[in-house]
Amino acid sequence: MSVRRVVPNVRSEAMPENRAFYGLLGFEEVMNQGWIMTVASPAVPTAQVSFMTEDRTGPVVPDISVEVDDVDAVYATVRESGAEIVHPLRDEEWGVRRFFVRDPDGRVVNVLSHR
């Protein structure tokens, strides 16, 4: 299994303000679903930050998202380890398959693959 990208998720109620601010740093909006907006570097598209008002189908706003090439394999490995699954593996309507797991410091990690 391999990691494709890691994206910090920032809980925010100031989407337009963050779009403008991070634009000053060279980021551009690449996704906006109303409750989540992602900005990315045009030069390095995997350099991203997401801003979330909520997680539409998850119980909490995850602290980070980790995109992997095989989410099912990672889910099996994580379950076998005994780590706390916060949100079960499922397919989401916006084209990802994902689950949430809690890391040793209590942070929630959204692990996903695009379908």
N, CA, C and O atoms as a GROMACS GRO file, in nm:
protein
  460
    1MET      N    1   0.084  -0.117   0.000
    1MET     CA    2   0.000   0.000   0.000
    1MET      C    3   0.089   0.123   0.000
    1MET      O    4   0.200   0.121   0.052
    2SER      N    5   0.039   0.230  -0.059
    2SER     CA    6   0.117   0.354  -0.061
    2SER      C    7   0.027   0.474  -0.035
    2SER      O    8  -0.093   0.471  -0.063
    3VAL      N    9   0.088   0.577   0.019
    3VAL     CA   10   0.018   0.703   0.048
    3VAL      C   11   0.028   0.791  -0.076
    3VAL      O   12   0.136   0.807  -0.133
    4ARG      N   13  -0.084   0.848  -0.116
    4ARG     CA   14  -0.086   0.938  -0.232
    4ARG      C   15  -0.077   1.085  -0.193
    4ARG      O   16  -0.016   1.165  -0.263
    5ARG      N   17  -0.140   1.120  -0.079
    5ARG     CA   18  -0.134   1.259  -0.030
    5ARG      C   19  -0.184   1.263   0.112
    5ARG      O   20  -0.256   1.173   0.158
    6VAL      N   21  -0.146   1.368   0.183
    6VAL     CA   22  -0.193   1.395   0.318
    6VAL      C   23  -0.243   1.538   0.321
    6VAL      O   24  -0.174   1.630   0.276
    7VAL      N   25  -0.365   1.558   0.374
    7VAL     CA   26  -0.428   1.690   0.372
    7VAL      C   27  -0.474   1.726   0.513
    7VAL      O   28  -0.553   1.652   0.572
    8PRO      N   29  -0.426   1.837   0.569
    8PRO     CA   30  -0.481   1.881   0.697
    8PRO      C   31  -0.623   1.931   0.677
    8PRO      O   32  -0.654   1.996   0.577
    9ASN      N   33  -0.711   1.901   0.773
    9ASN     CA   34  -0.849   1.947   0.771
    9ASN      C   35  -0.867   2.049   0.883
    9ASN      O   36  -0.839   2.019   0.999
   10VAL      N   37  -0.912   2.168   0.848
   10VAL     CA   38  -0.929   2.276   0.945
   10VAL      C   39  -1.078   2.302   0.962
   10VAL      O   40  -1.148   2.332   0.865
   11ARG      N   41  -1.127   2.290   1.085
   11ARG     CA   42  -1.267   2.323   1.112
   11ARG      C   43  -1.282   2.474   1.097
   11ARG      O   44  -1.205   2.550   1.156
   12SER      N   45  -1.380   2.518   1.018
   12SER     CA   46  -1.392   2.660   0.987
   12SER      C   47  -1.535   2.697   0.950
   12SER      O   48  -1.606   2.619   0.888
   13GLU      N   49  -1.574   2.815   0.988
   13GLU     CA   50  -1.700   2.875   0.944
   13GLU      C   51  -1.672   2.993   0.850
   13GLU      O   52  -1.763   3.068   0.815
   14ALA      N   53  -1.545   3.008   0.809
   14ALA     CA   54  -1.503   3.124   0.729
   14ALA      C   55  -1.446   3.079   0.595
   14ALA      O   56  -1.331   3.109   0.564
   15MET      N   57  -1.525   3.009   0.517
   15MET     CA   58  -1.477   2.956   0.388
   15MET      C   59  -1.429   3.067   0.294
   15MET      O   60  -1.316   3.059   0.246
   16PRO      N   61  -1.511   3.169   0.266
   16PRO     CA   62  -1.465   3.272   0.171
   16PRO      C   63  -1.339   3.344   0.219
   16PRO      O   64  -1.249   3.375   0.141
   17GLU      N   65  -1.333   3.370   0.349
   17GLU     CA   66  -1.216   3.439   0.404
   17GLU      C   67  -1.090   3.352   0.392
   17GLU      O   68  -0.982   3.402   0.361
   18ASN      N   69  -1.105   3.222   0.415
   18ASN     CA   70  -0.990   3.132   0.401
   18ASN      C   71  -0.948   3.118   0.255
   18ASN      O   72  -0.829   3.112   0.225
   19ARG      N   73  -1.045   3.113   0.164
   19ARG     CA   74  -1.012   3.107   0.021
   19ARG      C   75  -0.928   3.230  -0.016
   19ARG      O   76  -0.826   3.216  -0.084
   20ALA      N   77  -0.970   3.347   0.028
   20ALA     CA   78  -0.896   3.470  -0.003
   20ALA      C   79  -0.759   3.471   0.063
   20ALA      O   80  -0.659   3.504  -0.002
   21PHE      N   81  -0.752   3.436   0.191
   21PHE     CA   82  -0.624   3.437   0.261
   21PHE      C   83  -0.524   3.340   0.200
   21PHE      O   84  -0.411   3.377   0.170
   22TYR      N   85  -0.566   3.216   0.180
   22TYR     CA   86  -0.474   3.116   0.125
   22TYR      C   87  -0.441   3.145  -0.022
   22TYR      O   88  -0.340   3.099  -0.073
   23GLY      N   89  -0.527   3.221  -0.089
   23GLY     CA   90  -0.495   3.270  -0.223
   23GLY      C   91  -0.374   3.360  -0.221
   23GLY      O   92  -0.295   3.362  -0.316
   24LEU      N   93  -0.358   3.436  -0.112
   24LEU     CA   94  -0.240   3.521  -0.097
   24LEU      C   95  -0.112   3.439  -0.092
   24LEU      O   96  -0.004   3.487  -0.128
   25LEU      N   97  -0.124   3.314  -0.047
   25LEU     CA   98  -0.008   3.224  -0.038
   25LEU      C   99   0.011   3.141  -0.164
   25LEU      O  100   0.104   3.061  -0.171
   26GLY      N  101  -0.076   3.160  -0.264
   26GLY     CA  102  -0.063   3.091  -0.391
   26GLY      C  103  -0.154   2.971  -0.410
   26GLY      O  104  -0.145   2.900  -0.510
   27PHE      N  105  -0.244   2.947  -0.314
   27PHE     CA  106  -0.338   2.836  -0.327
   27PHE      C  107  -0.458   2.878  -0.410
   27PHE      O  108  -0.495   2.995  -0.414
   28GLU      N  109  -0.519   2.780  -0.477
   28GLU     CA  110  -0.643   2.801  -0.552
   28GLU      C  111  -0.747   2.699  -0.508
   28GLU      O  112  -0.712   2.586  -0.475
   29GLU      N  113  -0.873   2.739  -0.509
   29GLU     CA  114  -0.980   2.645  -0.475
   29GLU      C  115  -0.988   2.536  -0.580
   29GLU      O  116  -0.994   2.564  -0.700
   30VAL      N  117  -0.988   2.410  -0.534
   30VAL     CA  118  -0.999   2.298  -0.627
   30VAL      C  119  -1.124   2.214  -0.603
   30VAL      O  120  -1.162   2.133  -0.687
   31MET      N  121  -1.190   2.235  -0.487
   31MET     CA  122  -1.313   2.164  -0.457
   31MET      C  123  -1.392   2.245  -0.356
   31MET      O  124  -1.336   2.301  -0.262
   32ASN      N  125  -1.525   2.250  -0.375
   32ASN     CA  126  -1.611   2.316  -0.277
   32ASN      C  127  -1.747   2.249  -0.281
   32ASN      O  128  -1.820   2.259  -0.380
   33GLN      N  129  -1.781   2.180  -0.173
   33GLN     CA  130  -1.911   2.115  -0.164
   33GLN      C  131  -2.000   2.186  -0.061
   33GLN      O  132  -2.100   2.129  -0.016
   34GLY      N  133  -1.965   2.306  -0.026
   34GLY     CA  134  -2.044   2.380   0.072
   34GLY      C  135  -1.998   2.355   0.214
   34GLY      O  136  -1.974   2.450   0.289
   35TRP      N  137  -1.986   2.231   0.253
   35TRP     CA  138  -1.942   2.196   0.388
   35TRP      C  139  -1.793   2.164   0.394
   35TRP      O  140  -1.735   2.161   0.503
   36ILE      N  141  -1.731   2.141   0.279
   36ILE     CA  142  -1.586   2.122   0.269
   36ILE      C  143  -1.535   2.196   0.147
   36ILE      O  144  -1.593   2.188   0.038
   37MET      N  145  -1.424   2.268   0.166
   37MET     CA  146  -1.357   2.337   0.057
   37MET      C  147  -1.210   2.300   0.065
   37MET      O  148  -1.150   2.302   0.173
   38THR      N  149  -1.151   2.268  -0.050
   38THR     CA  150  -1.009   2.235  -0.055
   38THR      C  151  -0.938   2.334  -0.146
   38THR      O  152  -0.985   2.365  -0.255
   39VAL      N  153  -0.824   2.382  -0.098
   39VAL     CA  154  -0.738   2.467  -0.179
   39VAL      C  155  -0.608   2.391  -0.204
   39VAL      O  156  -0.565   2.311  -0.121
   40ALA      N  157  -0.547   2.416  -0.320
   40ALA     CA  158  -0.425   2.345  -0.357
   40ALA      C  159  -0.330   2.438  -0.429
   40ALA      O  160  -0.369   2.542  -0.483
   41SER      N  161  -0.205   2.400  -0.427
   41SER     CA  162  -0.102   2.472  -0.502
   41SER      C  163  -0.111   2.431  -0.649
   41SER      O  164  -0.109   2.312  -0.678
   42PRO      N  165  -0.121   2.527  -0.741
   42PRO     CA  166  -0.120   2.491  -0.883
   42PRO      C  167   0.010   2.424  -0.926
   42PRO      O  168   0.011   2.340  -1.016
   43ALA      N  169   0.121   2.461  -0.861
   43ALA     CA  170   0.251   2.406  -0.896
   43ALA      C  171   0.272   2.264  -0.840
   43ALA      O  172   0.339   2.182  -0.901
   44VAL      N  173   0.213   2.238  -0.722
   44VAL     CA  174   0.226   2.108  -0.656
   44VAL      C  175   0.085   2.069  -0.611
   44VAL      O  176   0.050   2.093  -0.495
   45PRO      N  177   0.005   2.009  -0.699
   45PRO     CA  178  -0.136   1.985  -0.670
   45PRO      C  179  -0.166   1.902  -0.545
   45PRO      O  180  -0.276   1.910  -0.491
   46THR      N  181  -0.070   1.823  -0.499
   46THR     CA  182  -0.094   1.745  -0.378
   46THR      C  183  -0.069   1.826  -0.250
   46THR      O  184  -0.095   1.777  -0.140
   47ALA      N  185  -0.018   1.949  -0.263
   47ALA     CA  186  -0.004   2.039  -0.148
   47ALA      C  187  -0.140   2.106  -0.128
   47ALA      O  188  -0.175   2.200  -0.200
   48GLN      N  189  -0.215   2.058  -0.028
   48GLN     CA  190  -0.354   2.100  -0.011
   48GLN      C  191  -0.387   2.126   0.135
   48GLN      O  192  -0.320   2.077   0.226
   49VAL      N  193  -0.492   2.206   0.155
   49VAL     CA  194  -0.553   2.228   0.287
   49VAL      C  195  -0.704   2.224   0.264
   49VAL      O  196  -0.754   2.284   0.169
   50SER      N  197  -0.775   2.152   0.352
   50SER     CA  198  -0.922   2.151   0.344
   50SER      C  199  -0.979   2.225   0.464
   50SER      O  200  -0.925   2.220   0.574
   51PHE      N  201  -1.090   2.293   0.441
   51PHE     CA  202  -1.164   2.365   0.545
   51PHE      C  203  -1.303   2.304   0.551
   51PHE      O  204  -1.369   2.287   0.448
   52MET      N  205  -1.348   2.270   0.672
   52MET     CA  206  -1.475   2.199   0.687
   52MET      C  207  -1.561   2.264   0.795
   52MET      O  208  -1.513   2.296   0.904
   53THR      N  209  -1.689   2.284   0.763
   53THR     CA  210  -1.784   2.329   0.865
   53THR      C  211  -1.835   2.211   0.945
   53THR      O  212  -1.873   2.225   1.062
   54GLU      N  213  -1.836   2.094   0.882
   54GLU     CA  214  -1.882   1.969   0.941
   54GLU      C  215  -1.833   1.858   0.851
   54GLU      O  216  -1.773   1.884   0.746
   55ASP      N  217  -1.858   1.734   0.890
   55ASP     CA  218  -1.840   1.623   0.797
   55ASP      C  219  -1.979   1.570   0.772
   55ASP      O  220  -2.045   1.521   0.864
   56ARG      N  221  -2.024   1.578   0.650
   56ARG     CA  222  -2.163   1.547   0.617
   56ARG      C  223  -2.207   1.408   0.660
   56ARG      O  224  -2.321   1.391   0.704
   57THR      N  225  -2.121   1.307   0.650
   57THR     CA  226  -2.162   1.172   0.687
   57THR      C  227  -2.083   1.113   0.802
   57THR      O  228  -2.114   1.003   0.849
   58GLY      N  229  -1.981   1.183   0.849
   58GLY     CA  230  -1.900   1.134   0.960
   58GLY      C  231  -1.941   1.196   1.091
   58GLY      O  232  -2.007   1.300   1.093
   59PRO      N  233  -1.904   1.132   1.202
   59PRO     CA  234  -1.945   1.182   1.334
   59PRO      C  235  -1.868   1.305   1.382
   59PRO      O  236  -1.914   1.375   1.472
   60VAL      N  237  -1.751   1.331   1.324
   60VAL     CA  238  -1.666   1.444   1.364
   60VAL      C  239  -1.594   1.497   1.241
   60VAL      O  240  -1.589   1.430   1.137
   61VAL      N  241  -1.538   1.617   1.252
   61VAL     CA  242  -1.448   1.668   1.149
   61VAL      C  243  -1.312   1.604   1.174
   61VAL      O  244  -1.253   1.625   1.280
   62PRO      N  245  -1.261   1.526   1.079
   62PRO     CA  246  -1.131   1.462   1.100
   62PRO      C  247  -1.019   1.566   1.099
   62PRO      O  248  -1.030   1.671   1.035
   63ASP      N  249  -0.912   1.536   1.172
   63ASP     CA  250  -0.798   1.628   1.180
   63ASP      C  251  -0.714   1.628   1.053
   63ASP      O  252  -0.666   1.733   1.010
   64ILE      N  253  -0.696   1.512   0.993
   64ILE     CA  254  -0.622   1.502   0.868
   64ILE      C  255  -0.687   1.396   0.780
   64ILE      O  256  -0.759   1.308   0.828
   65SER      N  257  -0.661   1.406   0.651
   65SER     CA  258  -0.704   1.305   0.555
   65SER      C  259  -0.579   1.246   0.491
   65SER      O  260  -0.487   1.317   0.453
   66VAL      N  261  -0.579   1.113   0.479
   66VAL     CA  262  -0.469   1.043   0.415
   66VAL      C  263  -0.528   0.961   0.300
   66VAL      O  264  -0.605   0.868   0.322
   67GLU      N  265  -0.489   0.997   0.178
   67GLU     CA  266  -0.534   0.921   0.062
   67GLU      C  267  -0.435   0.809   0.036
   67GLU      O  268  -0.314   0.832   0.027
   68VAL      N  269  -0.486   0.686   0.025
   68VAL     CA  270  -0.403   0.569   0.000
   68VAL      C  271  -0.448   0.501  -0.129
   68VAL      O  272  -0.555   0.530  -0.182
   69ASP      N  273  -0.365   0.412  -0.180
   69ASP     CA  274  -0.400   0.345  -0.305
   69ASP      C  275  -0.499   0.231  -0.284
   69ASP      O  276  -0.569   0.193  -0.378
   70ASP      N  277  -0.507   0.174  -0.161
   70ASP     CA  278  -0.596   0.061  -0.134
   70ASP      C  279  -0.656   0.074   0.005
   70ASP      O  280  -0.603   0.018   0.101
   71VAL      N  281  -0.766   0.146   0.016
   71VAL     CA  282  -0.827   0.172   0.146
   71VAL      C  283  -0.876   0.045   0.213
   71VAL      O  284  -0.875   0.036   0.336
   72ASP      N  285  -0.918  -0.053   0.136
   72ASP     CA  286  -0.965  -0.179   0.195
   72ASP      C  287  -0.852  -0.252   0.267
   72ASP      O  288  -0.872  -0.304   0.376
   73ALA      N  289  -0.734  -0.255   0.207
   73ALA     CA  290  -0.618  -0.319   0.270
   73ALA      C  291  -0.578  -0.244   0.396
   73ALA      O  292  -0.545  -0.307   0.497
   74VAL      N  293  -0.579  -0.110   0.391
   74VAL     CA  294  -0.543  -0.032   0.509
   74VAL      C  295  -0.645  -0.053   0.621
   74VAL      O  296  -0.608  -0.067   0.737
   75TYR      N  297  -0.773  -0.057   0.584
   75TYR     CA  298  -0.879  -0.080   0.684
   75TYR      C  299  -0.856  -0.214   0.755
   75TYR      O  300  -0.867  -0.221   0.877
   76ALA      N  301  -0.825  -0.319   0.679
   76ALA     CA  302  -0.801  -0.451   0.739
   76ALA      C  303  -0.682  -0.446   0.835
   76ALA      O  304  -0.688  -0.502   0.944
   77THR      N  305  -0.575  -0.380   0.793
   77THR     CA  306  -0.456  -0.368   0.877
   77THR      C  307  -0.486  -0.291   1.005
   77THR      O  308  -0.444  -0.332   1.114
   78VAL      N  309  -0.558  -0.180   0.992
   78VAL     CA  310  -0.590  -0.098   1.108
   78VAL      C  311  -0.681  -0.174   1.205
   78VAL      O  312  -0.659  -0.169   1.326
   79ARG      N  313  -0.781  -0.242   1.153
   79ARG     CA  314  -0.871  -0.321   1.240
   79ARG      C  315  -0.794  -0.428   1.315
   79ARG      O  316  -0.815  -0.448   1.434
   80GLU      N  317  -0.703  -0.498   1.246
   80GLU     CA  318  -0.623  -0.601   1.309
   80GLU      C  319  -0.535  -0.546   1.420
   80GLU      O  320  -0.504  -0.617   1.516
   81SER      N  321  -0.495  -0.419   1.407
   81SER     CA  322  -0.408  -0.358   1.508
   81SER      C  323  -0.482  -0.327   1.638
   81SER      O  324  -0.420  -0.309   1.743
   82GLY      N  325  -0.615  -0.320   1.630
   82GLY     CA  326  -0.694  -0.285   1.748
   82GLY      C  327  -0.717  -0.136   1.764
   82GLY      O  328  -0.776  -0.094   1.864
   83ALA      N  329  -0.671  -0.055   1.669
   83ALA     CA  330  -0.693   0.090   1.677
   83ALA      C  331  -0.843   0.118   1.673
   83ALA      O  332  -0.920   0.040   1.616
   84GLU      N  333  -0.884   0.229   1.732
   84GLU     CA  334  -1.026   0.265   1.739
   84GLU      C  335  -1.078   0.315   1.604
   84GLU      O  336  -1.031   0.416   1.552
   85ILE      N  337  -1.173   0.244   1.549
   85ILE     CA  338  -1.241   0.288   1.428
   85ILE      C  339  -1.350   0.386   1.471
   85ILE      O  340  -1.441   0.348   1.546
   86VAL      N  341  -1.342   0.509   1.425
   86VAL     CA  342  -1.436   0.615   1.463
   86VAL      C  343  -1.556   0.619   1.368
   86VAL      O  344  -1.667   0.654   1.408
   87HIS      N  345  -1.532   0.583   1.242
   87HIS     CA  346  -1.635   0.585   1.137
   87HIS      C  347  -1.605   0.467   1.046
   87HIS      O  348  -1.494   0.458   0.994
   88PRO      N  349  -1.699   0.375   1.026
   88PRO     CA  350  -1.670   0.253   0.951
   88PRO      C  351  -1.644   0.277   0.802
   88PRO      O  352  -1.681   0.380   0.746
   89LEU      N  353  -1.579   0.181   0.741
   89LEU     CA  354  -1.549   0.186   0.598
   89LEU      C  355  -1.679   0.192   0.519
   89LEU      O  356  -1.770   0.111   0.540
   90ARG      N  357  -1.686   0.288   0.427
   90ARG     CA  358  -1.807   0.302   0.345
   90ARG      C  359  -1.776   0.382   0.219
   90ARG      O  360  -1.679   0.457   0.213
   91ASP      N  361  -1.862   0.363   0.119
   91ASP     CA  362  -1.855   0.442  -0.004
   91ASP      C  363  -1.937   0.568   0.015
   91ASP      O  364  -2.050   0.563   0.065
   92GLU      N  365  -1.880   0.681  -0.024
   92GLU     CA  366  -1.949   0.810  -0.012
   92GLU      C  367  -1.998   0.855  -0.149
   92GLU      O  368  -1.940   0.821  -0.252
   93GLU      N  369  -2.106   0.932  -0.149
   93GLU     CA  370  -2.169   0.976  -0.273
   93GLU      C  371  -2.079   1.065  -0.358
   93GLU      O  372  -2.104   1.080  -0.478
   94TRP      N  373  -1.976   1.125  -0.300
   94TRP     CA  374  -1.888   1.214  -0.377
   94TRP      C  375  -1.765   1.141  -0.433
   94TRP      O  376  -1.668   1.206  -0.473
   95GLY      N  377  -1.769   1.007  -0.436
   95GLY     CA  378  -1.670   0.932  -0.510
   95GLY      C  379  -1.550   0.881  -0.432
   95GLY      O  380  -1.449   0.843  -0.493
   96VAL      N  381  -1.559   0.877  -0.300
   96VAL     CA  382  -1.450   0.819  -0.223
   96VAL      C  383  -1.501   0.702  -0.140
   96VAL      O  384  -1.620   0.693  -0.109
   97ARG      N  385  -1.410   0.615  -0.103
   97ARG     CA  386  -1.435   0.507  -0.008
   97ARG      C  387  -1.344   0.540   0.110
   97ARG      O  388  -1.225   0.564   0.091
   98ARG      N  389  -1.400   0.543   0.232
   98ARG     CA  390  -1.321   0.593   0.344
   98ARG      C  391  -1.365   0.536   0.477
   98ARG      O  392  -1.471   0.475   0.490
   99PHE      N  393  -1.278   0.558   0.577
   99PHE     CA  394  -1.309   0.530   0.717
   99PHE      C  395  -1.230   0.628   0.802
   99PHE      O  396  -1.134   0.689   0.755
  100PHE      N  397  -1.269   0.643   0.930
  100PHE     CA  398  -1.197   0.727   1.025
  100PHE      C  399  -1.136   0.637   1.132
  100PHE      O  400  -1.199   0.540   1.175
  101VAL      N  401  -1.015   0.668   1.173
  101VAL     CA  402  -0.948   0.597   1.282
  101VAL      C  403  -0.884   0.700   1.375
  101VAL      O  404  -0.842   0.807   1.331
  102ARG      N  405  -0.877   0.667   1.504
  102ARG     CA  406  -0.816   0.758   1.601
  102ARG      C  407  -0.669   0.720   1.619
  102ARG      O  408  -0.637   0.603   1.640
  103ASP      N  409  -0.579   0.820   1.611
  103ASP     CA  410  -0.436   0.793   1.629
  103ASP      C  411  -0.403   0.791   1.779
  103ASP      O  412  -0.489   0.821   1.861
  104PRO      N  413  -0.279   0.757   1.816
  104PRO     CA  414  -0.244   0.747   1.959
  104PRO      C  415  -0.259   0.876   2.038
  104PRO      O  416  -0.273   0.872   2.160
  105ASP      N  417  -0.258   0.991   1.971
  105ASP     CA  418  -0.276   1.119   2.040
  105ASP      C  419  -0.422   1.165   2.041
  105ASP      O  420  -0.452   1.274   2.089
  106GLY      N  421  -0.512   1.082   1.988
  106GLY     CA  422  -0.654   1.117   1.989
  106GLY      C  423  -0.702   1.189   1.865
  106GLY      O  424  -0.820   1.222   1.856
  107ARG      N  425  -0.614   1.215   1.769
  107ARG     CA  426  -0.656   1.280   1.645
  107ARG      C  427  -0.732   1.182   1.558
  107ARG      O  428  -0.703   1.063   1.556
  108VAL      N  429  -0.829   1.234   1.484
  108VAL     CA  430  -0.907   1.150   1.395
  108VAL      C  431  -0.850   1.163   1.253
  108VAL      O  432  -0.836   1.273   1.199
  109VAL      N  433  -0.819   1.048   1.195
  109VAL     CA  434  -0.760   1.041   1.061
  109VAL      C  435  -0.865   0.983   0.966
  109VAL      O  436  -0.917   0.873   0.987
  110ASN      N  437  -0.894   1.057   0.861
  110ASN     CA  438  -0.983   1.015   0.753
  110ASN      C  439  -0.895   0.944   0.650
  110ASN      O  440  -0.812   1.007   0.585
  111VAL      N  441  -0.912   0.812   0.635
  111VAL     CA  442  -0.831   0.734   0.540
  111VAL      C  443  -0.921   0.704   0.420
  111VAL      O  444  -1.031   0.652   0.437
  112LEU      N  445  -0.875   0.736   0.299
  112LEU     CA  446  -0.962   0.727   0.183
  112LEU      C  447  -0.889   0.686   0.057
  112LEU      O  448  -0.767   0.697   0.046
  113SER      N  449  -0.967   0.637  -0.038
  113SER     CA  450  -0.925   0.615  -0.176
  113SER      C  451  -1.036   0.670  -0.264
  113SER      O  452  -1.154   0.661  -0.229
  114HIS      N  453  -1.000   0.725  -0.378
  114HIS     CA  454  -1.100   0.764  -0.476
  114HIS      C  455  -1.145   0.639  -0.551
  114HIS      O  456  -1.064   0.552  -0.583
  115ARG      N  457  -1.275   0.631  -0.580
  115ARG     CA  458  -1.326   0.516  -0.654
  115ARG      C  459  -1.314   0.540  -0.802
  115ARG      O  460  -1.352   0.455  -0.882
   0.00000   0.00000   0.00000
